[in-house]
């Protein structure tokens, strides 16, 4: 469908610019292929994943994934989160406009699970970043390989890291 839509748009522009008299693709029907993935973990898989996240040796990445599951935030919002964005007394995390996808600042309430993760992250605090790499002191840039390993260990075949947002919802 994407190719047909792209060609249709190009031919519509050709007609508009008077290079062609008519668009020959106007009558072509789209396939409307259902390409949506439904890759959210069930309760049993989620329980196994949480147990693995609590016990795996890669604590910083496990904390990141637990925080994703606990807040429904986007991966880059969490990877770039800093301690000064948190109001622990009120249990709020303010995501600045610079890192938010919508380019608008927003405040996320922190549940007990998210606060537990932050407590764990505070034990190894080595920089302004909440989830800093202990070896470099800099924020993580990518955690996909570790996610694949953890996901496989939990018996989850195709859940993408972004689906933690949907799992939270």
KOLNUDREN-37410 format. One line per field, with one value per atom (N, C-alpha, C): atom name; residue in three letters; x negated, y negated, z negated. Coordinates in pm, whole numbers, plus 50000, padded with zeros to 5 digits. Layout:
<atoms>
atomo <- c(CA  ...)
residuo <- c(ALA  ...)
x <- c(X  ...)
y <- c(Y  ...)
z <- c(Z  ...)
</atoms>
This chain:
<atoms>
atomo <- c(N  CA  C  N  CA  C  N  CA  C  N  CA  C  N  CA  C  N  CA  C  N  CA  C  N  CA  C  N  CA  C  N  CA  C  N  CA  C  N  CA  C  N  CA  C  N  CA  C  N  CA  C  N  CA  C  N  CA  C  N  CA  C  N  CA  C  N  CA  C  N  CA  C  N  CA  C  N  CA  C  N  CA  C  N  CA  C  N  CA  C  N  CA  C  N  CA  C  N  CA  C  N  CA  C  N  CA  C  N  CA  C  N  CA  C  N  CA  C  N  CA  C  N  CA  C  N  CA  C  N  CA  C  N  CA  C  N  CA  C  N  CA  C  N  CA  C  N  CA  C  N  CA  C  N  CA  C  N  CA  C  N  CA  C  N  CA  C  N  CA  C  N  CA  C  N  CA  C  N  CA  C  N  CA  C  N  CA  C  N  CA  C  N  CA  C  N  CA  C  N  CA  C  N  CA  C  N  CA  C  N  CA  C  N  CA  C  N  CA  C  N  CA  C  N  CA  C  N  CA  C  N  CA  C  N  CA  C  N  CA  C  N  CA  C  N  CA  C  N  CA  C  N  CA  C  N  CA  C  N  CA  C  N  CA  C  N  CA  C  N  CA  C  N  CA  C  N  CA  C  N  CA  C  N  CA  C  N  CA  C  N  CA  C  N  CA  C  N  CA  C  N  CA  C  N  CA  C  N  CA  C  N  CA  C  N  CA  C  N  CA  C  N  CA  C  N  CA  C  N  CA  C  N  CA  C  N  CA  C  N  CA  C  N  CA  C  N  CA  C  N  CA  C  N  CA  C  N  CA  C  N  CA  C  N  CA  C  N  CA  C  N  CA  C  N  CA  C  N  CA  C  N  CA  C  N  CA  C  N  CA  C  N  CA  C  N  CA  C  N  CA  C  N  CA  C  N  CA  C  N  CA  C  N  CA  C  N  CA  C  N  CA  C  N  CA  C  N  CA  C  N  CA  C  N  CA  C  N  CA  C  N  CA  C  N  CA  C  N  CA  C  N  CA  C  N  CA  C  N  CA  C  N  CA  C  N  CA  C  N  CA  C  N  CA  C  N  CA  C  N  CA  C  N  CA  C  N  CA  C  N  CA  C  N  CA  C  N  CA  C  N  CA  C  N  CA  C  N  CA  C  N  CA  C  N  CA  C  N  CA  C  N  CA  C  N  CA  C  N  CA  C  N  CA  C  N  CA  C  N  CA  C  N  CA  C  N  CA  C  N  CA  C  N  CA  C  N  CA  C  N  CA  C  N  CA  C  N  CA  C  N  CA  C  N  CA  C  N  CA  C  N  CA  C  N  CA  C  N  CA  C)
residuo <- c(UNK  UNK  UNK  UNK  UNK  UNK  UNK  UNK  UNK  UNK  UNK  UNK  UNK  UNK  UNK  UNK  UNK  UNK  UNK  UNK  UNK  UNK  UNK  UNK  UNK  UNK  UNK  UNK  UNK  UNK  UNK  UNK  UNK  UNK  UNK  UNK  UNK  UNK  UNK  UNK  UNK  UNK  UNK  UNK  UNK  UNK  UNK  UNK  UNK  UNK  UNK  UNK  UNK  UNK  UNK  UNK  UNK  UNK  UNK  UNK  UNK  UNK  UNK  UNK  UNK  UNK  UNK  UNK  UNK  UNK  UNK  UNK  UNK  UNK  UNK  UNK  UNK  UNK  UNK  UNK  UNK  UNK  UNK  UNK  UNK  UNK  UNK  UNK  UNK  UNK  UNK  UNK  UNK  UNK  UNK  UNK  UNK  UNK  UNK  UNK  UNK  UNK  UNK  UNK  UNK  UNK  UNK  UNK  UNK  UNK  UNK  UNK  UNK  UNK  UNK  UNK  UNK  UNK  UNK  UNK  UNK  UNK  UNK  UNK  UNK  UNK  UNK  UNK  UNK  UNK  UNK  UNK  UNK  UNK  UNK  UNK  UNK  UNK  UNK  UNK  UNK  UNK  UNK  UNK  UNK  UNK  UNK  UNK  UNK  UNK  UNK  UNK  UNK  UNK  UNK  UNK  UNK  UNK  UNK  UNK  UNK  UNK  UNK  UNK  UNK  UNK  UNK  UNK  UNK  UNK  UNK  UNK  UNK  UNK  UNK  UNK  UNK  UNK  UNK  UNK  UNK  UNK  UNK  UNK  UNK  UNK  UNK  UNK  UNK  UNK  UNK  UNK  UNK  UNK  UNK  UNK  UNK  UNK  UNK  UNK  UNK  UNK  UNK  UNK  UNK  UNK  UNK  UNK  UNK  UNK  UNK  UNK  UNK  UNK  UNK  UNK  UNK  UNK  UNK  UNK  UNK  UNK  UNK  UNK  UNK  UNK  UNK  UNK  UNK  UNK  UNK  UNK  UNK  UNK  UNK  UNK  UNK  UNK  UNK  UNK  UNK  UNK  UNK  UNK  UNK  UNK  UNK  UNK  UNK  UNK  UNK  UNK  UNK  UNK  UNK  UNK  UNK  UNK  UNK  UNK  UNK  UNK  UNK  UNK  UNK  UNK  UNK  UNK  UNK  UNK  UNK  UNK  UNK  UNK  UNK  UNK  UNK  UNK  UNK  UNK  UNK  UNK  UNK  UNK  UNK  UNK  UNK  UNK  UNK  UNK  UNK  UNK  UNK  UNK  UNK  UNK  UNK  UNK  UNK  UNK  UNK  UNK  UNK  UNK  UNK  UNK  UNK  UNK  UNK  UNK  UNK  UNK  UNK  UNK  UNK  UNK  UNK  UNK  UNK  UNK  UNK  UNK  UNK  UNK  UNK  UNK  UNK  UNK  UNK  UNK  UNK  UNK  UNK  UNK  UNK  UNK  UNK  UNK  UNK  UNK  UNK  UNK  UNK  UNK  UNK  UNK  UNK  UNK  UNK  UNK  UNK  UNK  UNK  UNK  UNK  UNK  UNK  UNK  UNK  UNK  UNK  UNK  UNK  UNK  UNK  UNK  UNK  UNK  UNK  UNK  UNK  UNK  UNK  UNK  UNK  UNK  UNK  UNK  UNK  UNK  UNK  UNK  UNK  UNK  UNK  UNK  UNK  UNK  UNK  UNK  UNK  UNK  UNK  UNK  UNK  UNK  UNK  UNK  UNK  UNK  UNK  UNK  UNK  UNK  UNK  UNK  UNK  UNK  UNK  UNK  UNK  UNK  UNK  UNK  UNK  UNK  UNK  UNK  UNK  UNK  UNK  UNK  UNK  UNK  UNK  UNK  UNK  UNK  UNK  UNK  UNK  UNK  UNK  UNK  UNK  UNK  UNK  UNK  UNK  UNK  UNK  UNK  UNK  UNK  UNK  UNK  UNK  UNK  UNK  UNK  UNK  UNK  UNK  UNK  UNK  UNK  UNK  UNK  UNK  UNK  UNK  UNK  UNK  UNK  UNK  UNK  UNK  UNK  UNK  UNK  UNK  UNK  UNK  UNK  UNK  UNK  UNK  UNK  UNK  UNK  UNK  UNK  UNK  UNK  UNK  UNK  UNK  UNK  UNK  UNK  UNK  UNK  UNK  UNK  UNK  UNK  UNK  UNK  UNK  UNK  UNK  UNK  UNK  UNK  UNK  UNK  UNK)
x <- c(49919  50000  49914  49803  49716  49666  49625  49575  49684  49804  49916  49948  49950  49978  49872  49746  49636  49647  49670  49684  49807  49916  50038  50013  49939  49906  49819  49720  49632  49711  49801  49881  49981  50035  50123  50049  49924  49843  49814  49790  49766  49888  50007  50130  50145  50120  50130  50034  49915  49815  49829  49934  49970  49867  49800  49713  49794  49903  49993  50135  50221  50362  50442  50408  50482  50392  50434  50362  50420  50340  50388  50404  50352  50363  50484  50566  50680  50777  50793  50888  50830  50699  50636  50670  50723  50761  50640  50639  50532  50558  50451  50462  50509  50481  50517  50472  50343  50285  50282  50328  50324  50183  50103  49964  49938  50041  50023  49974  49879  49827  49898  49936  49997  49900  49793  49684  49670  49780  49776  49769  49696  49679  49807  49835  49948  49903  49994  49962  49849  49849  49745  49609  49604  49478  49429  49521  49485  49428  49487  49436  49295  49271  49136  49038  49081  48994  48956  49053  49026  48930  48949  48858  48716  48702  48570  48510  48593  48544  48497  48556  48517  48391  48357  48245  48128  48142  48034  47916  47797  47674  47657  47721  47707  47808  47780  47873  47912  47820  47862  47966  47946  48040  48172  48163  48286  48367  48300  48370  48435  48369  48427  48556  48551  48669  48781  48746  48848  48912  48832  48884  48976  48938  49024  49159  49156  49279  49362  49295  49363  49420  49369  49412  49483  49456  49512  49441  49324  49248  49179  49133  49057  48912  48849  48713  48617  48617  48521  48550  48676  48708  48645  48647  48588  48436  48380  48235  48171  48242  48187  48235  48310  48364  48251  48268  48170  48237  48156  48208  48282  48241  48307  48449  48487  48623  48723  48672  48757  48797  48921  48969  49011  48916  48941  49044  49049  49145  49288  49312  49447  49466  49359  49368  49396  49323  49345  49213  49224  49110  49153  49081  49112  49019  49078  49001  48992  48872  48859  48898  48936  48978  48869  48745  48633  48626  48669  48660  48795  48904  49037  49063  49128  49157  49246  49342  49434  49372  49249  49178  49252  49331  49400  49364  49329  49297  49421  49401  49514  49467  49560  49529  49590  49508  49551  49556  49670  49674  49597  49526  49444  49515  49540  49604  49498  49542  49450  49338  49369  49269  49162  49205  49111  49023  49083  49006  48905  48943  48849  48729  48757  48649  48556  48613  48531  48445  48501  48422  48305  48328  48221  48116  48161  48067  47986  48046  47976  47858  47866  47758  47627  47637  47516  47505  47554  47553  47409  47381  47245  47242  47360  47364  47501  47524  47654  47762  47722  47818  47867  47997  48053  47999  48001  47958  47829  47720  47589  47518  47436  47352  47245  47236  47138  46993  46967  46830  46787  46882  46847  46903  47007  47072  47164  47178  47263  47393  47498  47625  47610  47688  47692  47749  47703  47758  47845  47817  47895  47891  48005  48014  48079  48090  48165  48108  47978  47920  47950  47938  47969  48118  48201  48346  48377  48313  48336  48303  48191  48149  48250  48292  48387  48523  48565  48694  48694  48585  48574  48575  48506  48502  48640  48724  48861  48958  48911  48998  49090  49052  49131  49065  49140  49077  49061  49166  49158  49194  49185  49222  49110  49142  49044  49034  48921  48900  49002  49042  49141  49275  49300  49428  49442  49335  49346  49446  49454  49554  49694  49718  49850  49878  49773  49789  49832  49772  49809  49954  49993  50132  50230)
y <- c(50119  50000  49873  49880  49763  49722  49821  49791  49730  49785  49732  49590  49564  49429  49330  49373  49287  49255  49357  49336  49250  49275  49197  49049  49021  48882  48818  48894  48840  48810  48900  48877  48763  48747  48633  48500  48498  48378  48355  48461  48448  48392  48433  48378  48232  48201  48063  47970  48018  47938  47948  48016  48027  48103  48201  48292  48408  48444  48551  48498  48563  48523  48585  48710  48775  48874  48907  49003  49142  49230  49364  49454  49414  49496  49462  49365  49325  49441  49532  49642  49766  49768  49887  49895  50012  50031  50071  50024  50058  50195  50260  50393  50389  50280  50263  50383  50410  50520  50483  50574  50552  50584  50479  50501  50460  50452  50416  50536  50510  50614  50607  50720  50727  50804  50735  50803  50757  50759  50724  50855  50853  50974  51005  51134  51172  51166  51192  51178  51271  51394  51489  51444  51400  51353  51228  51139  51017  51049  51144  51183  51240  51324  51378  51267  51171  51060  50977  50945  50864  50938  51069  51148  51143  51155  51149  51010  50906  50769  50742  50807  50787  50865  50969  51055  51055  51003  51007  50922  50959  50891  50753  50727  50596  50500  50455  50374  50243  50167  50039  50056  50150  50170  50228  50318  50373  50262  50169  50056  49968  49949  49869  49934  50064  50135  50137  50156  50150  50012  49908  49771  49748  49803  49795  49861  49979  50051  49980  49906  49841  49704  49641  49504  49491  49582  49569  49463  49421  49318  49377  49290  49333  49362  49450  49494  49376  49285  49174  49077  49066  48981  49037  49169  49233  49231  49261  49264  49129  49021  48886  48820  48892  48835  48801  48689  48646  48630  48632  48625  48495  48386  48257  48250  48345  48349  48412  48470  48543  48456  48473  48417  48538  48593  48716  48696  48577  48551  48562  48513  48517  48637  48711  48829  48793  48692  48645  48639  48667  48656  48562  48451  48356  48382  48423  48448  48316  48264  48135  48141  48027  48019  48067  48045  48081  48231  48314  48458  48523  48449  48503  48508  48611  48626  48513  48471  48365  48226  48219  48093  48003  48067  47998  48068  47990  48049  48115  48226  48292  48354  48373  48428  48567  48661  48800  48834  48881  48926  49057  49069  49188  49281  49405  49503  49569  49660  49725  49799  49863  49937  49842  49730  49632  49574  49547  49494  49597  49726  49832  49834  49824  49823  49704  49589  49470  49488  49552  49583  49674  49775  49865  49789  49700  49623  49526  49475  49380  49445  49576  49648  49642  49637  49633  49501  49395  49262  49219  49196  49157  49034  48978  48858  48793  48689  48621  48706  48797  48885  48989  49016  49115  49254  49286  49419  49407  49384  49368  49502  49516  49635  49627  49726  49718  49713  49768  49769  49632  49556  49427  49308  49329  49217  49137  49182  49113  49190  49121  49191  49299  49403  49507  49447  49496  49451  49558  49684  49795  49914  49980  50096  50215  50211  50311  50452  50467  50603  50668  50590  50645  50677  50591  50616  50747  50776  50903  51021  51013  51122  51141  51032  51040  51090  51040  51081  51231  51279  51422  51506  51459  51532  51540  51440  51439  51518  51567  51644  51558  51433  51342  51336  51373  51386  51255  51172  51059  50925  50904  50776  50675  50564  50457  50376  50311  50230  50118  50063  49955  50003  50132  50186  50179  50145  50124  50012  49916  49809  49866  49957  50018  50114  50183  50273  50192  50075  49988  49945  49908  49862  49974)
z <- c(50000  50000  50000  49929  49922  50060  50139  50273  50361  50350  50431  50389  50259  50209  50255  50252  50295  50444  50525  50669  50700  50629  50648  50619  50512  50477  50585  50634  50738  50865  50901  51021  51001  50882  50855  50871  50827  50846  50995  51069  51213  51284  51240  51297  51258  51131  51082  51155  51186  51255  51408  51452  51593  51676  51616  51690  51746  51676  51718  51720  51798  51803  51691  51653  51545  51471  51351  51268  51292  51349  51384  51262  51147  51026  50940  50982  50900  50874  50965  50947  50883  50856  50798  50650  50609  50469  50386  50262  50169  50108  50067  50009  49863  49793  49652  49568  49576  49501  49353  49268  49124  49077  49057  49017  48872  48792  48653  48574  48486  48400  48265  48213  48081  47993  47955  47887  47742  47669  47529  47450  47341  47260  47182  47165  47080  46934  46841  46697  46653  46704  46666  46718  46844  46901  46829  46796  46726  46588  46519  46387  46399  46501  46523  46555  46640  46678  46555  46473  46353  46260  46245  46161  46217  46347  46410  46393  46409  46393  46250  46154  46013  45976  46053  46013  46110  46231  46329  46283  46327  46284  46348  46460  46526  46463  46342  46264  46333  46391  46450  46561  46650  46760  46708  46612  46553  46487  46420  46359  46464  46576  46684  46733  46757  46810  46706  46579  46473  46468  46486  46484  46605  46720  46838  46811  46753  46721  46614  46526  46414  46448  46553  46585  46719  46812  46946  47027  46983  47053  47176  47263  47380  47340  47418  47386  47375  47471  47468  47354  47314  47199  47073  47060  46943  46950  47067  47080  47054  47084  47064  46936  46853  46729  46631  46562  46463  46327  46223  46087  46060  46125  46098  46157  46239  46295  46198  46090  45996  45877  45834  45708  45625  45550  45475  45364  45306  45199  45248  45367  45425  45517  45546  45633  45777  45828  45966  46042  46170  46262  46373  46390  46497  46614  46724  46847  46922  46942  47009  47157  47210  47350  47445  47409  47498  47524  47428  47448  47475  47459  47485  47635  47681  47824  47875  47792  47831  47821  47768  47745  47646  47558  47450  47320  47220  47090  47033  46964  46898  46768  46678  46548  46535  46490  46476  46327  46278  46138  46123  46013  45990  45892  45936  45849  45760  45675  45580  45652  45762  45838  45894  45949  46004  45892  45777  45664  45614  45615  45577  45671  45802  45902  45879  45851  45827  45701  45601  45481  45512  45597  45640  45721  45809  45892  45807  45700  45614  45541  45520  45451  45529  45660  45744  45819  45759  45823  45852  45981  46019  46109  46140  46223  46210  46287  46287  46351  46439  46506  46406  46408  46317  46350  46479  46522  46602  46528  46592  46598  46700  46713  46605  46516  46408  46457  46575  46627  46678  46735  46796  46719  46641  46573  46664  46787  46885  46903  46950  46973  47080  47066  47169  47297  47411  47538  47601  47570  47627  47531  47519  47429  47497  47629  47704  47689  47696  47688  47553  47447  47315  47307  47366  47367  47436  47549  47619  47530  47459  47371  47257  47195  47083  47130  47245  47301  47331  47389  47421  47293  47191  47064  47000  47026  46971  47058  47172  47261  47345  47366  47448  47585  47689  47820  47896  47901  47992  47932  47806  47748  47767  47829  47848  47719  47703  47583  47573  47685  47685  47630  47638  47591  47439  47370  47226  47199  47289  47276  47281  47374  47389  47274  47228  47114  46992  46973  46861  46872  46994  47015  46987)
</atoms>
